[in-house]
Amino acid sequence: MSKFPLTITIILGAFVGAGTCAAQSAPAAGTDSGPVATKHELLRKYVWSTLGAPGALHATLAASFEQWRGSPPEWGSGTSGYEKRWASEFAESAVADTTKYAVARLFHHDPSFTRCDCSGFGPRLGHALSSPFMARTRHGRRVLSPATAAALVAGHVVPAITWYPAVHGTRDGFEHAATGLGAKMAVDVVREFVSFHRNR
């Protein structure tokens, strides 16, 4: 299977998995059952998720994969190439997160990560993998977040028309979007099982 169909499969599979989780009824009392965050709390969560340890970890994972792929080739390899990719991934993540939180605010959703109020490795892993696609309503119910699609588009379009060295086409765009999405899912898995001092 070529990289392109595999990339599409990964993205579609992630959305289907998230939809399955969203179809469940509202969770019982616990970390996922609280109401949507206030404007102040949402701003604090946004800053921590974007500029704190989760944002740095996302940039590290995504940049490492892009370094291995040699994408974009204009940035070369070695330390200099990695630094450019890391800075780019960090900035892309910031653009995507800003868009995600702005759109979620319009829907009165809280898209920030929260640990699962469940037990067992499987349920917690499933919760973490679906988290990038989910938000909480003002009543605490987890739903698919339209902000996710907006964030994926903004996180790719803005870099492509600003600091990226060249346009490599739709195929490269999907592959790059999949890299960023995979990194965010990996970061949420880490956040589910490892304490960062600020988990919400």
C-alpha beads as a LAMMPS data file, in Angstrom:
LAMMPS data file: protein, C-alpha beads

200 atoms
199 bonds

1 atom types
1 bond types

-500.0 500.0 xlo xhi
-500.0 500.0 ylo yhi
-500.0 500.0 zlo zhi

Masses

1 110.0

Atoms # bond

1 1 1 0.000 0.000 0.000
2 1 1 1.419 3.412 -0.939
3 1 1 1.814 6.223 1.558
4 1 1 -1.116 8.243 0.181
5 1 1 -3.879 5.603 0.580
6 1 1 -2.394 4.655 3.950
7 1 1 -2.568 8.286 5.051
8 1 1 -6.222 8.566 3.994
9 1 1 -6.992 5.317 5.816
10 1 1 -5.392 6.629 9.008
11 1 1 -7.326 9.907 8.895
12 1 1 -10.674 8.254 8.098
13 1 1 -10.103 5.568 10.709
14 1 1 -9.399 8.185 13.334
15 1 1 -12.619 10.067 12.545
16 1 1 -14.680 6.852 12.577
17 1 1 -13.174 5.868 15.920
18 1 1 -13.926 9.283 17.329
19 1 1 -17.505 9.056 16.050
20 1 1 -17.968 5.733 17.822
21 1 1 -16.856 7.274 21.081
22 1 1 -19.154 10.245 20.547
23 1 1 -22.151 7.966 20.076
24 1 1 -21.900 6.849 23.684
25 1 1 -24.134 8.438 26.282
26 1 1 -22.933 11.220 28.556
27 1 1 -20.283 10.020 31.033
28 1 1 -20.893 9.557 34.696
29 1 1 -19.599 12.087 37.198
30 1 1 -15.869 12.621 36.945
31 1 1 -13.241 14.402 34.897
32 1 1 -15.305 14.340 31.699
33 1 1 -18.631 15.303 33.194
34 1 1 -17.926 18.868 34.237
35 1 1 -19.493 21.779 32.355
36 1 1 -17.724 23.611 29.574
37 1 1 -14.901 25.797 30.842
38 1 1 -15.348 29.490 31.477
39 1 1 -13.628 31.952 29.137
40 1 1 -10.795 32.386 31.632
41 1 1 -10.339 28.641 32.144
42 1 1 -10.489 27.997 28.404
43 1 1 -7.803 30.620 27.768
44 1 1 -5.570 29.049 30.420
45 1 1 -6.067 25.583 28.916
46 1 1 -5.371 26.909 25.419
47 1 1 -2.111 28.573 26.487
48 1 1 -0.916 25.464 28.345
49 1 1 -1.834 23.071 25.516
50 1 1 -0.214 25.279 22.870
51 1 1 2.839 26.767 24.557
52 1 1 3.436 24.314 27.386
53 1 1 4.840 20.779 27.481
54 1 1 2.107 19.265 25.237
55 1 1 2.896 21.753 22.454
56 1 1 6.633 21.098 22.696
57 1 1 6.114 17.324 22.721
58 1 1 3.868 17.528 19.658
59 1 1 6.493 19.554 17.776
60 1 1 9.213 17.065 18.743
61 1 1 7.257 14.006 17.581
62 1 1 6.030 15.557 14.331
63 1 1 9.398 17.133 13.469
64 1 1 11.199 13.843 14.105
65 1 1 8.895 12.018 11.696
66 1 1 9.204 14.737 9.045
67 1 1 12.996 14.660 9.498
68 1 1 12.925 10.912 8.862
69 1 1 10.785 11.485 5.752
70 1 1 13.037 14.314 4.605
71 1 1 10.023 16.599 4.134
72 1 1 10.215 19.261 2.909
73 1 1 13.446 18.350 1.063
74 1 1 14.436 22.024 0.744
75 1 1 15.238 22.124 4.463
76 1 1 17.846 19.388 4.158
77 1 1 18.938 17.098 6.977
78 1 1 21.033 17.384 10.092
79 1 1 20.559 19.740 13.010
80 1 1 19.667 22.748 10.870
81 1 1 16.932 20.844 9.047
82 1 1 15.508 19.493 12.291
83 1 1 15.451 22.952 13.883
84 1 1 13.464 24.332 10.936
85 1 1 11.013 21.432 11.079
86 1 1 10.605 21.722 14.850
87 1 1 9.923 25.467 14.675
88 1 1 7.499 24.904 11.788
89 1 1 5.613 22.132 13.602
90 1 1 5.381 24.204 16.775
91 1 1 4.017 27.183 14.821
92 1 1 1.587 24.980 12.847
93 1 1 0.301 23.466 16.061
94 1 1 -0.199 26.942 17.520
95 1 1 -2.167 28.041 14.439
96 1 1 -4.293 24.879 14.556
97 1 1 -4.921 25.144 18.303
98 1 1 -5.851 28.823 18.020
99 1 1 -8.369 27.974 15.301
100 1 1 -9.701 24.995 17.228
101 1 1 -10.304 26.960 20.420
102 1 1 -11.816 29.921 18.547
103 1 1 -14.311 27.739 16.643
104 1 1 -15.092 25.661 19.721
105 1 1 -15.875 28.846 21.599
106 1 1 -18.501 29.738 18.978
107 1 1 -20.216 26.402 19.679
108 1 1 -19.790 26.792 23.444
109 1 1 -17.604 23.687 23.460
110 1 1 -14.556 22.895 25.539
111 1 1 -12.030 21.117 23.241
112 1 1 -9.287 20.814 25.849
113 1 1 -7.933 17.419 26.851
114 1 1 -9.338 15.778 29.973
115 1 1 -8.346 12.428 31.397
116 1 1 -10.834 9.606 31.182
117 1 1 -12.990 8.880 34.216
118 1 1 -12.657 5.184 33.525
119 1 1 -10.389 2.294 34.411
120 1 1 -8.472 -0.198 32.335
121 1 1 -5.802 0.317 29.695
122 1 1 -8.116 -0.244 26.692
123 1 1 -10.820 2.297 27.586
124 1 1 -8.253 4.901 28.592
125 1 1 -6.283 4.373 25.376
126 1 1 -9.449 4.681 23.277
127 1 1 -10.380 7.853 25.120
128 1 1 -6.943 9.379 24.496
129 1 1 -6.866 8.470 20.793
130 1 1 -10.277 10.048 20.208
131 1 1 -9.570 13.183 22.251
132 1 1 -8.206 15.335 19.382
133 1 1 -11.629 15.024 17.684
134 1 1 -13.791 15.600 20.734
135 1 1 -15.116 18.455 22.829
136 1 1 -17.379 18.788 25.838
137 1 1 -20.682 20.603 25.690
138 1 1 -21.801 23.016 28.402
139 1 1 -23.541 20.000 29.996
140 1 1 -20.368 17.912 30.050
141 1 1 -21.266 15.523 27.209
142 1 1 -18.471 14.504 24.830
143 1 1 -19.306 15.210 21.181
144 1 1 -17.488 15.348 17.866
145 1 1 -16.016 18.804 17.530
146 1 1 -16.404 20.768 14.271
147 1 1 -13.408 22.762 15.478
148 1 1 -11.183 19.777 14.660
149 1 1 -11.798 20.051 10.915
150 1 1 -11.216 23.801 11.010
151 1 1 -7.964 23.281 12.906
152 1 1 -6.710 20.676 10.401
153 1 1 -7.379 23.033 7.491
154 1 1 -5.862 26.105 9.144
155 1 1 -2.882 24.154 10.434
156 1 1 -1.987 23.209 6.871
157 1 1 -3.175 26.155 4.773
158 1 1 -1.473 28.927 6.772
159 1 1 2.008 27.339 6.714
160 1 1 1.618 26.416 3.036
161 1 1 1.030 30.029 2.008
162 1 1 3.496 31.634 4.413
163 1 1 6.716 29.970 5.568
164 1 1 6.821 26.639 3.706
165 1 1 9.545 26.664 1.004
166 1 1 7.373 25.261 -1.791
167 1 1 3.963 23.823 -2.519
168 1 1 4.236 20.052 -2.855
169 1 1 0.651 19.319 -3.808
170 1 1 -2.408 17.743 -2.219
171 1 1 -0.720 14.423 -1.571
172 1 1 2.009 16.020 0.534
173 1 1 -0.622 18.085 2.305
174 1 1 -2.583 15.005 3.371
175 1 1 0.581 13.252 4.499
176 1 1 1.662 16.280 6.513
177 1 1 -1.808 16.632 8.059
178 1 1 -1.692 12.955 9.034
179 1 1 1.705 13.480 10.672
180 1 1 0.380 16.351 12.773
181 1 1 -2.783 14.454 13.669
182 1 1 -0.817 11.352 14.639
183 1 1 1.469 13.445 16.825
184 1 1 -1.508 15.035 18.605
185 1 1 -3.021 11.596 19.250
186 1 1 0.318 10.388 20.639
187 1 1 0.570 13.445 22.898
188 1 1 -2.923 12.795 24.279
189 1 1 -1.981 9.181 24.999
190 1 1 0.990 10.458 26.997
191 1 1 -1.219 12.987 28.790
192 1 1 -3.702 10.246 29.667
193 1 1 -1.089 8.064 31.345
194 1 1 1.576 10.565 32.476
195 1 1 1.037 13.592 34.695
196 1 1 2.198 16.962 33.315
197 1 1 1.209 18.878 36.486
198 1 1 -1.517 20.524 34.356
199 1 1 -3.685 17.900 32.686
200 1 1 -6.706 19.983 31.810

Bonds

1 1 1 2
2 1 2 3
3 1 3 4
4 1 4 5
5 1 5 6
6 1 6 7
7 1 7 8
8 1 8 9
9 1 9 10
10 1 10 11
11 1 11 12
12 1 12 13
13 1 13 14
14 1 14 15
15 1 15 16
16 1 16 17
17 1 17 18
18 1 18 19
19 1 19 20
20 1 20 21
21 1 21 22
22 1 22 23
23 1 23 24
24 1 24 25
25 1 25 26
26 1 26 27
27 1 27 28
28 1 28 29
29 1 29 30
30 1 30 31
31 1 31 32
32 1 32 33
33 1 33 34
34 1 34 35
35 1 35 36
36 1 36 37
37 1 37 38
38 1 38 39
39 1 39 40
40 1 40 41
41 1 41 42
42 1 42 43
43 1 43 44
44 1 44 45
45 1 45 46
46 1 46 47
47 1 47 48
48 1 48 49
49 1 49 50
50 1 50 51
51 1 51 52
52 1 52 53
53 1 53 54
54 1 54 55
55 1 55 56
56 1 56 57
57 1 57 58
58 1 58 59
59 1 59 60
60 1 60 61
61 1 61 62
62 1 62 63
63 1 63 64
64 1 64 65
65 1 65 66
66 1 66 67
67 1 67 68
68 1 68 69
69 1 69 70
70 1 70 71
71 1 71 72
72 1 72 73
73 1 73 74
74 1 74 75
75 1 75 76
76 1 76 77
77 1 77 78
78 1 78 79
79 1 79 80
80 1 80 81
81 1 81 82
82 1 82 83
83 1 83 84
84 1 84 85
85 1 85 86
86 1 86 87
87 1 87 88
88 1 88 89
89 1 89 90
90 1 90 91
91 1 91 92
92 1 92 93
93 1 93 94
94 1 94 95
95 1 95 96
96 1 96 97
97 1 97 98
98 1 98 99
99 1 99 100
100 1 100 101
101 1 101 102
102 1 102 103
103 1 103 104
104 1 104 105
105 1 105 106
106 1 106 107
107 1 107 108
108 1 108 109
109 1 109 110
110 1 110 111
111 1 111 112
112 1 112 113
113 1 113 114
114 1 114 115
115 1 115 116
116 1 116 117
117 1 117 118
118 1 118 119
119 1 119 120
120 1 120 121
121 1 121 122
122 1 122 123
123 1 123 124
124 1 124 125
125 1 125 126
126 1 126 127
127 1 127 128
128 1 128 129
129 1 129 130
130 1 130 131
131 1 131 132
132 1 132 133
133 1 133 134
134 1 134 135
135 1 135 136
136 1 136 137
137 1 137 138
138 1 138 139
139 1 139 140
140 1 140 141
141 1 141 142
142 1 142 143
143 1 143 144
144 1 144 145
145 1 145 146
146 1 146 147
147 1 147 148
148 1 148 149
149 1 149 150
150 1 150 151
151 1 151 152
152 1 152 153
153 1 153 154
154 1 154 155
155 1 155 156
156 1 156 157
157 1 157 158
158 1 158 159
159 1 159 160
160 1 160 161
161 1 161 162
162 1 162 163
163 1 163 164
164 1 164 165
165 1 165 166
166 1 166 167
167 1 167 168
168 1 168 169
169 1 169 170
170 1 170 171
171 1 171 172
172 1 172 173
173 1 173 174
174 1 174 175
175 1 175 176
176 1 176 177
177 1 177 178
178 1 178 179
179 1 179 180
180 1 180 181
181 1 181 182
182 1 182 183
183 1 183 184
184 1 184 185
185 1 185 186
186 1 186 187
187 1 187 188
188 1 188 189
189 1 189 190
190 1 190 191
191 1 191 192
192 1 192 193
193 1 193 194
194 1 194 195
195 1 195 196
196 1 196 197
197 1 197 198
198 1 198 199
199 1 199 200
